[in-house]
Amino acid sequence: EVQLVESGGGLVQPGGSPRLSCAASGFTISSFPMSWVRRPPGKGLEWVSTINRGGDSASYVDSVKGRFTISRDNAKNMLYLQMNSLKPEDTAMYYCEKSRSDRGQGTQVTVSS
């Protein structure tokens, strides 16, 4: 059974730099590109970033380019999202995703002073 468990969210001040983690089980992440998506309050799901299987190539939505960094540790079966220079508009539930049908329960990030 595929399981994805996110952690690392919380209340963060503007400009903060939390790191989200995603622990995967039930499959080997090295076989798949992995993504982070988010759902802002009252809005639909938004793709944030995807990293390739080897971890040497990533893509980002324009709104987070230069501020967020996706990474992975295939040996540990872990996915990460380093978030820097957070803005209030980054407030959302953040999910790691193997595919549209395999997504974790999410971790809430609230950016507020």
C-alpha positions in Angstrom: 0.0 0.0 0.0 1.3 3.4 -1.0 1.6 5.8 1.9 2.9 9.4 1.9 3.2 11.2 5.2 4.0 14.9 5.1 5.4 16.9 8.1 7.1 20.2 8.8 4.3 22.6 8.4 3.0 25.1 11.0 2.6 28.8 11.6 5.5 30.7 10.1 6.3 34.4 10.0 6.7 36.1 6.6 10.2 35.5 5.4 10.5 32.2 7.3 12.2 29.1 6.0 10.6 25.9 7.0 11.4 22.5 5.4 8.7 20.1 4.6 9.3 16.4 4.6 7.5 13.5 3.0 8.0 10.0 4.2 7.1 7.4 1.5 6.3 3.7 2.1 4.9 0.9 0.1 6.9 1.8 -3.0 10.4 2.9 -3.9 10.5 6.6 -4.7 13.6 6.2 -6.9 11.4 4.7 -9.6 9.1 7.8 -9.9 9.3 11.5 -10.3 7.8 13.1 -7.2 5.9 16.3 -6.7 4.6 18.8 -4.2 1.2 20.4 -4.7 -0.7 22.8 -2.5 -4.2 23.9 -1.8 -4.6 27.5 -0.7 -7.7 28.2 1.5 -10.8 28.3 -0.6 -9.0 27.5 -3.8 -8.2 24.5 -6.0 -5.1 22.3 -6.0 -2.0 24.0 -7.4 1.1 22.2 -8.7 4.2 23.6 -6.9 7.2 21.5 -8.0 8.4 18.2 -9.5 11.7 16.5 -9.2 13.0 13.7 -11.5 13.9 10.2 -10.4 17.5 10.9 -10.0 17.0 14.3 -8.2 19.2 16.3 -10.7 16.3 18.1 -12.4 13.4 20.0 -11.0 10.7 22.4 -12.2 8.7 24.9 -10.2 5.6 27.1 -10.6 6.7 30.6 -11.3 5.4 32.0 -8.0 7.9 29.9 -6.0 10.9 29.9 -8.3 14.0 31.1 -6.5 12.4 30.6 -3.1 11.5 26.9 -2.9 13.8 23.9 -3.5 12.6 20.4 -4.0 14.9 17.5 -3.2 14.9 13.8 -2.5 16.8 11.2 -0.6 16.1 8.0 -2.5 18.1 5.9 0.0 15.8 7.1 2.8 12.6 7.1 0.6 12.1 10.8 1.5 11.0 13.9 -0.4 11.6 17.4 0.8 10.6 21.0 0.1 12.8 23.8 1.4 10.7 26.9 1.5 12.5 30.3 1.9 11.2 33.9 2.0 7.7 32.8 2.7 4.9 35.1 1.8 1.3 35.1 3.1 0.1 33.9 -0.3 2.1 30.7 0.3 -0.4 29.8 3.0 -1.8 26.4 2.0 -2.1 22.7 2.7 0.9 21.1 1.1 0.9 17.6 -0.2 3.5 15.3 -1.6 2.4 13.4 -4.6 3.5 10.3 -6.5 0.6 10.6 -8.9 -2.8 12.2 -9.0 -4.2 9.1 -7.2 -1.4 8.8 -4.7 -1.1 11.9 -2.4 -0.5 12.3 1.3 -2.8 13.8 3.9 -0.9 17.1 3.8 0.7 19.5 6.1 -0.6 23.0 6.7 1.6 25.9 6.2 0.3 29.2 7.5 2.3 32.4 6.8 1.3 35.1 9.2 2.8 37.6 11.6 
